[in-house]
Amino acid sequence: MARRITKLALGAALAVGLFKGTQAGFDPTPGKLTPLFDDEAAKTGKKPVPDYKLPSAVAPVNVDEVWRIRIGSWEMAGGGHHTFLEFGPDKALSKANPSGNELYQIQGIAMDEKRLTWAMLDFKNVNAYTRYADGDYVLKAFGTNDDHNRKVFGKEPMSYVDLFYGSKDDVLKMYMDCLALTVDINLKSDDYKLLDQNSNSVQRTMLEALGFPVPGLYAPHKLNTIDNNRIWTPGMELSLLPKGWDREKVREQGGYADLSGDKLEAAARKLSLGQKGVWIKERSRPDYKPGM
């Protein structure tokens, strides 16, 4: 009964736009981001998606195929936004682009472990409240070798911030680092909390692990979005990074620290679980380790 009351209270909180948490680790000045011009949108006449980059994101020299890491968002229930990390080639900065439209993403979702499907979090739908109260909703994280936003969620991104530019090997190793963290998160599969531990907490964890700040465009509290067009991303203030997490150690244990080229890409694709990894009850898979 207590669990049901708690879940209903959290659902009501999201519906009316309440928030909790702290601002720690956030840059409150979105103006420090550098706007990027959308050539493709300009050619087609479409309204461009707001696109920025961190001032620290600098294209590498003597690299023909430049890859990037960026964070994006799209709107979800209650006016909040879901964030995701994307790893792929940057055509605008690349002299050559043999990888074409290759794309990897890290996603965090709410999963209903009773029904083995997506959690129902559309709170404009009355049934969502009952499902949230009765379901066993847990936080899941996974990597995928496709554009999961459009392919599965059916969502068009509403913002992007480029975090890093580097070689393909640089970026894919960082993607593998994030995959290792999805295993840690999924083995725990703690309860999904709408305004606390949620999909945005997954991205906050990845940003911290990779050494990137949370861009000022994203705000953990709804009231911070009123005057400066920041995007409300509840849960972004919470990091799930395990204590003492060591990226170099994770790379060595995962067996990809010294991989490059085709071997590195093959390893990344092998561990990109996509939908298959979402449906599995990760807590029953203690034998699964990064690099397998």
C-alpha positions as MATLAB code, in Angstrom:
seq = 'MARRITKLALGAALAVGLFKGTQAGFDPTPGKLTPLFDDEAAKTGKKPVPDYKLPSAVAPVNVDEVWRIRIGSWEMAGGGHHTFLEFGPDKALSKANPSGNELYQIQGIAMDEKRLTWAMLDFKNVNAYTRYADGDYVLKAFGTNDDHNRKVFGKEPMSYVDLFYGSKDDVLKMYMDCLALTVDINLKSDDYKLLDQNSNSVQRTMLEALGFPVPGLYAPHKLNTIDNNRIWTPGMELSLLPKGWDREKVREQGGYADLSGDKLEAAARKLSLGQKGVWIKERSRPDYKPGM';
ca = [
       0.000    0.000    0.000;
       2.811    2.420    0.876;
       4.454    1.761   -2.506;
       1.192    2.522   -4.304;
       0.642    5.772   -2.384;
       4.211    6.852   -3.091;
       3.889    6.191   -6.805;
       0.573    8.026   -7.047;
       2.059   10.981   -5.202;
       4.988   11.114   -7.608;
       2.664   10.915  -10.579;
       0.596   13.793   -9.252;
       3.752   15.792   -8.616;
       4.840   15.507  -12.227;
       1.361   16.380  -13.476;
       1.337   19.689  -11.586;
       4.989   20.446  -12.287;
       6.548   20.163   -8.847;
      10.253   19.457   -8.528;
      12.980   18.442   -6.102;
      16.755   18.182   -5.983;
      19.653   20.616   -6.204;
      21.451   22.622   -8.841;
      24.875   21.174   -8.047;
      27.033   20.609  -11.109;
      24.969   22.792  -13.469;
      26.113   25.774  -15.458;
      23.230   28.253  -15.021;
      24.258   30.332  -18.040;
      23.090   28.790  -21.340;
      24.660   31.768  -23.122;
      28.072   30.144  -22.743;
      27.054   27.596  -25.360;
      28.035   28.274  -28.958;
      25.078   28.154  -31.399;
      25.555   25.924  -34.448;
      24.086   26.664  -37.874;
      21.919   23.901  -39.343;
      22.867   23.678  -43.026;
      20.403   20.872  -43.764;
      17.462   22.762  -42.287;
      18.471   25.881  -44.197;
      18.482   23.972  -47.497;
      15.036   22.462  -46.958;
      13.395   25.459  -45.335;
      12.544   23.476  -42.209;
      12.642   25.060  -38.774;
      16.053   24.151  -37.348;
      16.382   22.216  -34.102;
      18.203   24.357  -31.495;
      21.797   23.153  -31.778;
      24.797   24.215  -29.699;
      28.263   23.102  -28.666;
      30.343   23.402  -25.547;
      33.184   25.919  -25.925;
      35.550   23.062  -24.986;
      34.429   20.968  -27.979;
      37.157   21.490  -30.598;
      37.569   19.509  -33.805;
      40.794   17.441  -33.883;
      43.447   18.204  -36.469;
      44.729   15.647  -38.967;
      41.582   13.520  -38.609;
      39.640   13.021  -41.829;
      36.570   11.403  -40.272;
      35.546   13.400  -37.212;
      33.088   11.840  -34.762;
      31.153   13.619  -32.044;
      29.305   12.998  -28.809;
      26.202   15.058  -28.239;
      23.280   15.193  -25.851;
      19.772   15.661  -27.193;
      16.255   15.870  -25.820;
      12.601   15.508  -26.699;
       9.467   16.460  -24.798;
       7.641   13.892  -22.696;
       4.914   13.829  -20.017;
       4.149   16.922  -17.963;
       6.308   19.297  -20.004;
       9.591   17.664  -18.998;
      12.148   16.405  -21.500;
      13.840   13.045  -21.975;
      17.543   13.248  -22.767;
      19.820   10.832  -24.627;
      23.474   10.620  -25.664;
      24.425   10.166  -29.312;
      27.747    9.003  -30.786;
      28.390    9.249  -34.528;
      30.235   10.945  -37.391;
      30.006   14.703  -37.847;
      29.669   15.262  -41.592;
      30.165   19.013  -41.342;
      33.603   18.616  -39.751;
      34.743   15.520  -41.675;
      36.841   15.639  -44.822;
      35.889   12.026  -45.467;
      32.929   10.088  -44.139;
      33.308    6.337  -44.785;
      31.028    5.535  -41.827;
      28.067    7.191  -43.551;
      25.142    7.532  -41.167;
      26.512    5.204  -38.492;
      24.945    6.072  -35.154;
      25.025    4.847  -31.558;
      22.889    6.044  -28.672;
      22.656    5.617  -24.919;
      19.094    5.684  -23.611;
      17.485    5.462  -20.195;
      13.876    4.337  -19.902;
      11.177    3.328  -17.457;
      10.337   -0.332  -17.947;
       7.382   -2.277  -16.564;
       8.940   -5.552  -15.392;
       5.557   -7.173  -14.815;
       4.442   -6.697  -18.396;
       7.954   -6.616  -19.929;
       7.153   -3.496  -21.892;
       7.563    0.266  -21.734;
       6.167    1.957  -18.645;
       3.115    4.108  -19.306;
       4.164    7.630  -18.330;
       1.783    9.742  -20.427;
      -0.058   11.493  -17.630;
      -2.568   13.064  -19.958;
      -3.928    9.518  -20.097;
      -5.956    8.588  -16.989;
      -4.904    4.919  -17.296;
      -1.287    5.943  -16.777;
      -1.909    6.617  -13.085;
      -3.287    3.122  -12.474;
      -0.476    1.484  -14.434;
       2.155    3.449  -12.542;
       0.642    2.498   -9.190;
       0.179   -1.196   -9.997;
       3.234   -1.821  -12.157;
       6.764   -2.729  -11.171;
       8.507    0.181  -12.882;
      12.301    0.176  -12.849;
      14.999    2.258  -14.457;
      16.717    0.651  -17.454;
      19.651    1.830  -19.534;
      20.931    0.484  -22.833;
      23.013    1.246  -25.897;
      21.800    0.840  -29.451;
      23.323    1.020  -32.919;
      20.491    3.081  -34.408;
      18.385    6.215  -33.928;
      16.131    4.862  -31.206;
      14.322    8.186  -30.791;
      12.755    8.079  -34.225;
      12.785    4.314  -34.855;
      11.177    3.088  -31.633;
       9.974    6.035  -29.562;
       8.662    7.894  -32.618;
      10.056   11.182  -31.289;
      11.786   14.041  -33.072;
      14.604   15.595  -31.004;
      14.007   19.173  -29.849;
      17.577   20.142  -28.928;
      21.214   19.130  -29.271;
      24.455   20.149  -27.585;
      27.750   18.855  -28.982;
      30.024   17.795  -26.120;
      33.106   16.383  -27.812;
      34.782   15.965  -31.209;
      37.387   13.301  -31.827;
      38.422   10.363  -33.941;
      36.108    7.412  -34.454;
      38.204    5.331  -32.055;
      38.080    8.051  -29.380;
      34.312    8.325  -29.538;
      33.575    4.599  -29.751;
      35.705    3.935  -26.670;
      33.671    6.518  -24.797;
      30.519    4.790  -26.028;
      31.891    1.504  -24.679;
      32.573    3.235  -21.346;
      28.910    4.205  -21.233;
      27.818    0.669  -22.098;
      29.736   -0.581  -19.071;
      27.739    1.831  -16.929;
      24.429    0.607  -18.367;
      25.325   -2.832  -17.017;
      25.894   -1.391  -13.539;
      22.581    0.476  -13.635;
      20.609   -2.495  -14.961;
      21.999   -5.006  -12.496;
      20.546   -2.808   -9.764;
      17.294   -1.919  -11.603;
      16.123    0.353   -8.800;
      12.584    1.720   -8.750;
      11.898    4.381  -11.355;
      11.134    7.718   -9.679;
       9.632   10.348  -11.935;
      11.290   13.387  -10.398;
      14.422   11.779   -9.045;
      15.982    8.597  -10.437;
      14.791    8.538  -14.038;
      15.935    8.483  -17.663;
      17.735   11.806  -17.314;
      19.683   10.457  -14.351;
      21.198    7.928  -16.773;
      22.537   10.726  -18.966;
      23.802   12.681  -15.947;
      25.709    9.558  -14.909;
      27.247    9.196  -18.371;
      28.247   12.868  -18.500;
      29.981   12.619  -15.143;
      31.784    9.414  -16.127;
      33.057   10.952  -19.379;
      34.062   14.208  -17.691;
      31.529   16.502  -19.391;
      29.461   19.177  -17.628;
      25.700   19.303  -17.815;
      25.105   21.992  -20.490;
      23.337   25.087  -19.226;
      20.545   24.546  -21.743;
      19.127   21.823  -19.494;
      17.515   22.669  -16.148;
      16.575   20.198  -13.408;
      13.766   22.438  -12.132;
      10.813   23.712  -14.125;
      10.921   27.226  -12.661;
      14.426   27.700  -14.083;
      13.040   27.463  -17.613;
      10.668   30.423  -17.426;
      12.892   33.376  -18.318;
      15.729   31.983  -20.390;
      14.257   29.178  -22.509;
      16.089   26.435  -20.675;
      14.705   22.917  -21.084;
      13.221   21.194  -18.032;
      14.898   17.828  -17.504;
      13.795   16.475  -14.109;
      16.220   13.964  -12.638;
      19.258   15.426  -14.421;
      20.721   16.517  -11.089;
      21.058   12.924   -9.845;
      24.169   10.906  -10.691;
      24.115    7.111  -10.401;
      27.861    6.725  -10.915;
      29.198    3.920   -8.682;
      31.595    5.056   -5.981;
      35.208    4.678   -7.083;
      34.284    4.085  -10.739;
      37.541    3.980  -12.736;
      37.266    4.412  -16.497;
      40.740    3.092  -17.270;
      40.138    0.018  -15.137;
      36.777   -0.552  -16.825;
      38.440   -0.388  -20.248;
      41.059   -2.932  -19.295;
      38.512   -5.299  -17.796;
      36.213   -4.831  -20.783;
      38.979   -5.804  -23.208;
      38.606   -2.784  -25.487;
      41.336   -0.485  -24.157;
      43.715   -1.472  -26.973;
      41.154   -2.121  -29.705;
      40.904    0.112  -32.751;
      39.329    0.272  -36.181;
      37.144   -2.628  -37.270;
      37.736   -4.630  -34.071;
      36.593   -1.763  -31.884;
      33.513   -1.189  -34.015;
      32.651   -4.898  -33.961;
      32.832   -4.878  -30.163;
      30.609   -1.789  -29.978;
      27.999   -3.348  -32.245;
      28.051   -6.622  -30.327;
      27.299   -4.861  -27.063;
      24.621   -2.580  -28.516;
      21.689   -4.501  -27.152;
      18.919   -2.263  -28.419;
      15.419   -3.480  -27.674;
      16.554   -7.011  -26.799;
      18.460   -5.709  -23.805;
      15.466   -3.736  -22.596;
      13.146   -6.705  -22.253;
      15.613   -8.814  -20.257;
      15.337   -8.661  -16.487;
      18.887   -7.510  -15.944;
      18.917   -8.493  -12.284;
      18.825  -12.126  -13.395;
      21.968  -11.714  -15.528;
      24.902  -11.400  -13.082;
      27.118  -13.242  -15.560;
      26.895  -10.416  -18.115;
      29.982   -8.214  -18.058;
      31.212   -5.500  -20.425;
      33.358   -6.889  -23.217;
      31.589  -10.251  -23.448;
];
